[in-house]
């Protein structure tokens, strides 16, 4: 290694000595970037540097290992960053499957059209070598009095331009290096924050929900009013979704979740995105339908323990993460950011809440319970009428005078 004797030359008019160290920080609202931080040496180190100016070269060599050590640390950091980058690229090569066609979305996403049987789900040991199932028999539709029908509309920006994936392929958003870099590790990428909800009072997760339990449930349905809630911390999220739950809120919990969320860490932006989530990879199939008739996919029963046959709870509503990163309650919004009491055109809502029973009937909810972990921050109000069936308004602004 080349030795540097910068303070042993005959330059006797050095100004105050500064070091500059480079720290890497990942911005979850945009591409990762480097941030430089100046560290000004204090009086003790300044005195030490002045001494180095006047000592003999022999004494200067005594300090040489410190210079070498710093250089070694820089080399070590560079090697670790290079190793991390190699691992990320290897992971991307595994999950980004070969595409028959790639569509450039106006919002910056790349959409890969992947052969259905090559999708990443079939990398799972329990699914490897299988092919997608045929669509199931749909539930017997519960008709409300106005016989409401839902028209299917495009909900993805990339498809608005008229582009579509060829038959036999499915659209998958391509994962980029910056997506993985926003996560704390490759293993944590795509997962919820490490503290999974165990009950309604811990780990910074706050909810405003209605739920039913005490029976056997084979599906759930609702119309969700989607907004763009503000998320004030890059490690927080705000979502509106349906939970299908079995087991207890311990380590044996099974859930299937689907809805809309804003997650800067996961997506790198503040747009609401449709998402799905599930737990318990240790062990009838659960199908996901969007709108009226569009089958998105399914979770095989073999992936679950408690959810193999039916659910014991169905839950509808909102959830946020309150990290208290600034020492007080987050200003991350739930729903529209308005409280439930502000009603239509202000507060977000779910309507036409339904469940599927043992005989494949789609039925309205009964014996509904509601829960708001911190009603001064986010609250919920439910009701029922002939047009909306069972419904509720929910949400809130987070931090306010009653939610410090």
C-alpha positions as CSV (number, residue, x, y, z in Angstrom):
1,X,0.0,0.0,0.0
2,X,1.3,3.4,-0.9
3,X,2.3,5.5,2.1
4,X,1.2,9.1,2.4
5,X,3.2,11.6,4.5
6,X,1.0,14.6,3.9
7,X,1.9,16.2,7.3
8,X,5.6,15.6,7.2
9,X,6.5,17.8,4.2
10,X,7.9,21.2,4.6
11,X,4.6,23.1,4.5
12,X,4.5,25.1,7.7
13,X,1.4,27.2,7.0
14,X,-1.4,24.6,7.1
15,X,-4.9,25.9,7.8
16,X,-7.3,24.0,10.1
17,X,-7.4,20.4,9.1
18,X,-10.7,18.9,7.9
19,X,-11.5,15.3,7.0
20,X,-14.3,14.4,4.7
21,X,-16.0,11.0,5.0
22,X,-18.6,9.6,2.6
23,X,-21.8,8.1,3.9
24,X,-24.4,6.4,1.8
25,X,-28.1,7.1,2.4
26,X,-31.0,5.7,0.4
27,X,-33.8,8.1,-0.3
28,X,-37.1,6.2,-0.4
29,X,-38.9,8.9,-2.5
30,X,-36.4,8.8,-5.4
31,X,-33.2,7.1,-6.6
32,X,-30.5,6.4,-4.0
33,X,-28.0,9.1,-3.7
34,X,-24.7,9.8,-1.8
35,X,-24.6,12.4,0.9
36,X,-21.4,14.0,2.1
37,X,-20.9,15.0,5.6
38,X,-18.1,17.3,6.8
39,X,-16.6,16.5,10.2
40,X,-14.6,19.4,11.7
41,X,-11.8,18.3,14.0
42,X,-11.9,19.8,17.5
43,X,-9.2,21.5,19.4
44,X,-7.5,18.4,20.6
45,X,-7.1,17.0,17.1
46,X,-6.1,20.4,15.8
47,X,-3.2,20.5,18.3
48,X,-2.2,17.0,17.2
49,X,-2.1,18.0,13.6
50,X,0.1,21.0,14.5
51,X,2.5,18.7,16.3
52,X,2.8,16.6,13.2
53,X,4.0,19.5,11.2
54,X,7.1,20.0,13.3
55,X,8.1,16.5,14.3
56,X,10.8,14.6,12.5
57,X,10.0,12.1,9.7
58,X,10.9,9.2,12.0
59,X,8.2,10.3,14.4
60,X,5.8,10.8,11.6
61,X,6.1,7.1,10.7
62,X,4.6,6.3,14.1
63,X,1.3,7.8,12.9
64,X,1.4,6.0,9.6
65,X,-0.6,2.9,10.7
66,X,-3.6,5.3,11.4
67,X,-3.5,6.5,7.8
68,X,-3.3,2.9,6.5
69,X,-6.1,1.8,8.8
70,X,-8.4,4.5,7.4
71,X,-7.5,3.5,3.9
72,X,-8.2,-0.2,4.8
73,X,-11.6,0.8,6.2
74,X,-12.4,2.6,3.0
75,X,-11.4,-0.4,0.9
76,X,-13.4,-2.7,3.2
77,X,-16.5,-0.5,2.8
78,X,-16.0,-0.4,-1.0
79,X,-15.7,-4.2,-1.1
80,X,-18.8,-4.7,1.1
81,X,-20.8,-2.3,-1.1
82,X,-19.6,-4.2,-4.2
83,X,-20.6,-7.5,-2.6
84,X,-24.0,-6.2,-1.7
85,X,-24.5,-4.9,-5.3
86,X,-23.6,-8.3,-6.7
87,X,-26.1,-10.0,-4.4
88,X,-28.8,-7.6,-5.4
89,X,-28.2,-8.2,-9.1
90,X,-28.2,-12.0,-8.5
91,X,-31.5,-11.6,-6.7
92,X,-32.9,-9.5,-9.5
93,X,-31.8,-12.0,-12.1
94,X,-33.8,-14.6,-10.2
95,X,-37.1,-12.7,-9.7
96,X,-37.2,-10.7,-13.0
97,X,-38.2,-13.4,-15.4
98,X,-37.6,-13.4,-19.2
99,X,-40.2,-11.2,-20.9
100,X,-41.9,-11.8,-24.3
101,X,-42.6,-8.1,-24.3
102,X,-41.8,-5.0,-22.2
103,X,-44.1,-2.0,-21.8
104,X,-42.8,1.4,-20.7
105,X,-45.4,2.9,-18.4
106,X,-45.9,6.7,-18.3
107,X,-45.2,6.6,-14.5
108,X,-41.7,5.2,-15.0
109,X,-42.5,1.5,-14.3
110,X,-41.3,-1.2,-16.7
111,X,-44.0,-3.9,-17.2
112,X,-42.6,-7.3,-18.3
113,X,-45.0,-9.7,-20.0
114,X,-43.9,-13.1,-18.6
115,X,-45.2,-16.5,-19.6
116,X,-47.8,-17.5,-17.0
117,X,-46.0,-20.7,-15.9
118,X,-42.7,-18.8,-15.5
119,X,-44.0,-16.3,-13.0
120,X,-42.0,-16.0,-9.7
121,X,-44.7,-17.7,-7.6
122,X,-43.7,-21.0,-9.2
123,X,-40.2,-20.7,-7.7
124,X,-41.7,-21.7,-4.3
125,X,-40.9,-25.3,-3.5
126,X,-44.6,-26.2,-3.0
127,X,-45.5,-24.8,-6.4
128,X,-42.5,-25.7,-8.6
129,X,-43.4,-27.5,-11.8
130,X,-47.1,-26.6,-11.5
131,X,-49.2,-24.6,-13.9
132,X,-52.0,-22.1,-13.0
133,X,-55.4,-23.6,-12.2
134,X,-58.6,-23.0,-14.2
135,X,-61.0,-20.4,-12.8
136,X,-63.2,-21.6,-9.9
137,X,-67.0,-21.5,-9.6
138,X,-67.9,-18.0,-8.5
139,X,-70.0,-17.4,-5.4
140,X,-73.7,-17.2,-5.9
141,X,-74.1,-13.4,-6.1
142,X,-76.0,-11.6,-3.4
143,X,-78.2,-9.1,-5.1
144,X,-79.1,-5.9,-3.3
145,X,-82.4,-4.2,-3.9
146,X,-81.1,-1.9,-6.7
147,X,-79.3,-4.8,-8.4
148,X,-76.1,-2.9,-8.6
149,X,-73.5,-3.8,-11.2
150,X,-69.9,-2.7,-11.4
151,X,-68.4,-1.7,-14.7
152,X,-64.8,-2.9,-15.2
153,X,-62.5,0.0,-15.9
154,X,-58.8,0.2,-16.5
155,X,-56.9,0.8,-13.2
156,X,-53.3,0.6,-14.4
157,X,-51.5,3.5,-15.9
158,X,-49.5,1.4,-18.3
159,X,-52.6,-0.1,-20.0
160,X,-54.2,3.3,-20.6
161,X,-52.0,3.8,-23.7
162,X,-53.6,0.8,-25.4
163,X,-50.6,-1.5,-24.8
164,X,-51.4,-5.0,-23.6
165,X,-49.5,-8.3,-22.9
166,X,-49.8,-11.2,-25.4
167,X,-52.1,-14.1,-24.6
168,X,-50.5,-16.6,-22.3
169,X,-48.4,-14.0,-20.5
170,X,-49.0,-11.9,-17.3
171,X,-47.9,-8.4,-16.6
172,X,-45.3,-8.0,-13.8
173,X,-43.7,-4.8,-12.7
174,X,-39.9,-5.1,-13.1
175,X,-38.0,-4.8,-9.9
176,X,-35.0,-2.5,-10.1
177,X,-31.8,-2.1,-8.1
178,X,-33.1,1.0,-6.4
179,X,-36.2,-0.8,-5.3
180,X,-34.1,-3.4,-3.4
181,X,-31.7,-0.7,-2.1
182,X,-34.6,1.0,-0.3
183,X,-35.2,-2.0,1.8
184,X,-33.0,-2.7,4.9
185,X,-31.8,-6.0,3.3
186,X,-32.5,-8.3,0.4
187,X,-34.3,-10.6,2.8
188,X,-36.6,-7.9,4.0
189,X,-37.4,-6.6,0.5
190,X,-41.1,-6.9,-0.3
191,X,-42.0,-7.7,3.3
192,X,-43.9,-5.7,5.9
193,X,-41.9,-4.0,8.6
194,X,-40.2,-6.6,10.8
195,X,-42.6,-6.1,13.7
196,X,-45.6,-7.9,12.5
197,X,-48.9,-7.0,14.1
198,X,-49.6,-9.3,17.1
199,X,-52.5,-7.3,18.6
200,X,-53.9,-3.8,18.4
201,X,-51.6,-2.0,20.8
202,X,-48.0,-2.9,19.8
203,X,-45.3,-2.3,17.2
204,X,-46.5,1.0,15.8
205,X,-49.3,-0.4,13.7
206,X,-52.6,1.4,14.1
207,X,-55.9,0.3,12.7
208,X,-59.5,1.5,12.1
209,X,-61.5,-1.5,11.0
210,X,-64.7,-3.5,11.2
211,X,-64.6,-7.2,11.5
212,X,-66.7,-10.4,11.9
213,X,-65.7,-13.6,13.7
214,X,-67.1,-16.6,15.3
215,X,-68.1,-18.4,12.1
216,X,-66.5,-20.1,9.1
217,X,-65.8,-17.7,6.2
218,X,-64.9,-18.8,2.7
219,X,-64.3,-15.4,1.1
220,X,-65.0,-11.6,1.4
221,X,-66.0,-8.8,-0.8
222,X,-66.3,-5.0,-0.6
223,X,-66.1,-1.8,-2.7
224,X,-63.2,0.4,-1.6
225,X,-63.1,4.1,-2.1
226,X,-59.4,4.9,-2.9
227,X,-57.5,8.1,-2.0
228,X,-53.9,9.1,-1.9
229,X,-53.1,9.5,1.8
230,X,-49.9,11.4,2.7
231,X,-47.1,9.3,4.2
232,X,-44.7,11.5,6.1
233,X,-41.9,9.0,6.8
234,X,-40.1,6.9,4.2
235,X,-40.4,3.8,6.4
236,X,-44.1,4.1,7.0
237,X,-47.1,3.1,4.9
238,X,-50.8,3.7,4.7
239,X,-53.2,1.0,3.4
240,X,-56.8,0.2,2.9
241,X,-57.6,-3.5,2.5
242,X,-59.5,-6.7,3.3
243,X,-58.0,-9.3,5.7
244,X,-59.0,-12.9,5.6
245,X,-57.6,-14.4,8.9
246,X,-57.2,-17.8,10.6
247,X,-55.2,-18.9,13.6
248,X,-54.4,-16.6,16.5
249,X,-52.5,-13.3,16.6
250,X,-49.3,-15.2,17.5
251,X,-46.7,-17.0,15.6
252,X,-49.3,-19.3,13.9
253,X,-51.3,-16.5,12.3
254,X,-52.5,-17.0,8.7
255,X,-53.7,-14.0,6.7
256,X,-54.5,-13.1,3.1
257,X,-54.7,-9.4,2.5
258,X,-55.5,-7.4,-0.6
259,X,-56.2,-3.7,-1.2
260,X,-54.4,-0.4,-1.9
261,X,-51.4,1.1,-0.2
262,X,-49.0,4.0,-0.3
263,X,-45.5,2.8,0.6
264,X,-42.5,5.0,-0.3
265,X,-40.0,2.3,0.8
266,X,-41.5,-0.4,-1.3
267,X,-42.4,1.5,-4.4
268,X,-40.2,4.6,-4.4
269,X,-43.2,6.9,-4.8
270,X,-46.3,8.2,-3.1
271,X,-48.9,6.7,-5.4
272,X,-51.6,4.3,-4.2
273,X,-50.9,0.9,-5.6
274,X,-53.0,-2.3,-5.7
275,X,-51.2,-5.0,-3.6
276,X,-51.6,-8.5,-2.1
277,X,-49.9,-10.0,1.0
278,X,-50.0,-13.3,2.7
279,X,-48.3,-15.1,5.7
280,X,-47.3,-18.5,6.8
281,X,-45.4,-20.2,4.0
282,X,-44.8,-23.4,6.1
283,X,-47.8,-25.3,5.1
284,X,-59.8,-25.1,-1.3
285,X,-57.5,-22.4,-2.9
286,X,-58.0,-18.7,-2.2
287,X,-58.8,-16.6,-5.3
288,X,-58.5,-12.9,-5.7
289,X,-61.0,-11.0,-8.0
290,X,-60.7,-7.4,-8.9
291,X,-63.7,-5.4,-10.0
292,X,-66.4,-7.5,-11.6
293,X,-65.1,-10.7,-13.1
294,X,-61.3,-10.0,-13.3
295,X,-59.5,-12.9,-11.6
296,X,-56.0,-11.7,-10.6
297,X,-54.8,-15.0,-9.2
298,X,-54.9,-17.4,-6.2
299,X,-53.1,-18.7,-3.2
300,X,-53.0,-22.5,-3.1
301,X,-54.4,-24.1,0.0
302,X,-51.2,-26.0,0.5
303,X,-49.4,-22.8,1.4
304,X,-51.3,-22.5,4.6
305,X,-52.0,-24.3,7.9
306,X,-55.1,-22.7,9.4
307,X,-56.4,-21.2,6.1
308,X,-56.4,-24.5,4.3
309,X,-60.2,-24.8,4.4
310,X,-61.7,-21.6,5.7
311,X,-61.1,-18.3,7.7
312,X,-62.3,-17.6,11.2
313,X,-62.2,-13.8,10.8
314,X,-62.7,-11.3,8.1
315,X,-61.6,-7.7,8.6
316,X,-62.1,-4.5,6.5
317,X,-60.4,-1.1,6.9
318,X,-57.2,0.9,7.2
319,X,-53.8,0.5,8.7
320,X,-50.8,2.7,9.1
321,X,-47.3,2.5,10.7
322,X,-46.5,5.1,13.3
323,X,-42.7,5.1,13.7
324,X,-42.6,8.2,15.8
325,X,-39.4,9.0,14.0
326,X,-39.6,12.7,15.1
327,X,-40.5,11.9,18.7
328,X,-44.2,12.4,18.3
329,X,-47.2,10.8,16.5
330,X,-46.8,10.5,12.8
331,X,-48.7,12.8,10.4
332,X,-49.2,9.9,8.0
333,X,-52.8,9.9,6.9
334,X,-55.2,7.0,6.8
335,X,-57.9,6.8,4.1
336,X,-58.4,10.4,2.8
337,X,-56.8,12.0,5.8
338,X,-60.3,13.1,7.0
339,X,-62.1,11.7,10.1
340,X,-65.1,9.4,9.5
341,X,-67.6,12.0,10.8
342,X,-66.8,14.3,7.9
343,X,-68.7,11.8,5.7
344,X,-69.2,11.6,1.9
345,X,-66.8,13.4,-0.4
346,X,-64.5,14.0,2.6
347,X,-63.8,10.7,4.4
348,X,-62.8,7.4,2.7
349,X,-65.3,4.5,2.9
350,X,-65.9,0.8,2.3
351,X,-69.4,-0.3,1.1
352,X,-71.3,-3.4,0.3
353,X,-69.4,-5.5,2.8
354,X,-70.0,-9.2,2.2
355,X,-68.7,-12.7,3.0
356,X,-68.9,-16.1,1.4
357,X,-70.5,-18.9,3.4
358,X,-69.9,-22.6,3.4
359,X,-72.4,-23.1,0.5
360,X,-70.7,-20.5,-1.7
361,X,-73.3,-17.8,-1.1
362,X,-72.2,-14.2,-1.1
363,X,-74.0,-12.7,1.9
364,X,-74.1,-9.3,3.8
365,X,-72.3,-9.1,7.1
366,X,-74.0,-9.7,10.4
367,X,-72.8,-9.2,14.0
368,X,-70.2,-6.6,13.0
369,X,-67.7,-5.2,15.4
370,X,-65.5,-2.2,15.0
371,X,-62.1,-1.1,16.3
372,X,-60.1,2.1,16.2
373,X,-56.8,1.7,18.1
374,X,-56.4,5.5,18.6
375,X,-59.7,7.2,17.7
376,X,-58.2,10.7,18.2
377,X,-55.8,9.9,15.3
378,X,-57.9,7.7,13.1
379,X,-61.6,6.7,13.7
380,X,-64.4,4.8,12.1
381,X,-68.2,4.9,11.8
382,X,-70.4,2.3,10.2
383,X,-74.0,2.2,8.9
384,X,-76.4,0.4,6.6
385,X,-78.8,1.3,3.8
386,X,-80.5,-0.1,0.8
387,X,-78.0,1.4,-1.7
388,X,-74.6,0.8,0.0
389,X,-75.6,-2.2,2.1
390,X,-73.3,-2.4,5.1
391,X,-70.7,0.4,4.9
392,X,-68.3,2.5,7.0
393,X,-66.3,5.7,6.8
394,X,-62.9,5.6,8.4
395,X,-59.5,7.4,8.5
396,X,-57.9,10.5,9.9
397,X,-55.0,12.9,9.7
398,X,-52.7,11.3,12.2
399,X,-51.0,13.9,14.4
400,X,-53.3,16.8,15.5
401,X,-54.2,18.7,18.7
402,X,-55.9,15.6,20.1
403,X,-53.3,13.2,18.8
404,X,-49.9,14.5,20.0
